[in-house]
Amino acid sequence: MFKITKRAAEQIIDSAEKSDMDGSPLRIATRQAEDGSIEYTMGFDAHRDGDTQIVSEGVDIIFDDASKGLLQGATMDFVEYEAGDFRFIFLNPNDPHFVPPEESQGH
């Protein structure tokens, strides 16, 4: 199933508190582009009939049936993309353009 990292959870919880959406679930929606890649949108939203609801790292997450299959086995993280530029990223084996991150060589 879909999961988020502790770092992503901390950012989501902080964002919810700052926008007075504390307690609202995070909706993640996906769309498959023409080239097969997966595009993501997210925001705080109310639960709707037919939604799948999970809890990962203490965050309530909801998505519709169309997104459920595309999110299967994926992980969302919050990383420093470039110096000072922090972003949510999706590590998703369902995306044909997905390249797994290299394992750290440090011991």
N, C-alpha and C positions, 0 to 999 in steps of 0.2 A: 504494500500500500504506500501511498504518498506520505512523506515526512518532512519536517523542517529541522534545521540544526538549532542548537541552543542560541547561537549568535543571532540567527534570523528571528527566533522567538523573542529575544530581548528587544530587538528593533521594532517588531510588530507591537508588542505590549507597550513600549514607549510611545509609539506613534498613536496607538489607540487612546492612551491617556491624554496626550497633547491635543488630540482632536475631539475630545469628549465622546469617544466611541467605545470607552472601556466597557467590556462585557459583550460587545457586538462581535459576531463571528467574522472571520476573514473569508471572503469569497474569492476563489481562484477560478478563473475561466480560461479555457484554452481554445485555440483555433488552429487548424492545420492549413498552412499556406500551400500555394500551388507547387512549390519545390519540395513539399513534404515536411519542412521544418515546422516546429510548434511555436506559436506565439501565445503570450500570456498577458492577462490583465488581472488585477486584483484590487480589492477595496472592501471596506467594512459594509456589511449588508445583513438583511434579515433572512432567516431560514424560510425556504419555500417548499411547497409540496414536491416530493420526488428528489430533493437534495440528498446527497450523502454528507454526513457530518462525522468528522473525526476530531480527535484531540491529539496534538503532537507538541511535545515540550510545553504543555500547559496552555496552548493556543487552540481555540475552537476554529476549525477550518471547515468550510462548506464548498461543495461544487456540484454541478448538475451531472446528469448521466452522460451527456456528450463529452464532458471533460474527464470523467472518471477513468475511462480506458487510456486516455493520453497521459494521465498522471500516475498510472500504475507503476510503482517501482522508482518514481522520481524523488529527488531531494531538493529542497529549496534552501539556499544558504545566503548569507549576507557577507560580502567580501569587499576588500579594498581593491577595486578594479585597476585603478592607477593611483598615484600618490594623491591622497585627499579626496578621491572619488569613490564613494561607497555605493554598492548596488546589490540588489537581490539578484541571484542567479539561479537557474534551474539546471540541475544535473539529471538529465532525463534520457535513459536508454531507449525510449520510444521515438526519439528524434533522430532521423537518419544522419544528421550532421553532428550528433553528439560525439565528442571525443573525451573519454574518461581522463580525469586529471592524473598526472604522473605522480607516483608515490614519492614521498620525500626520501631523499637519499641519505639524509642525516641520521646519525645513530645516537 
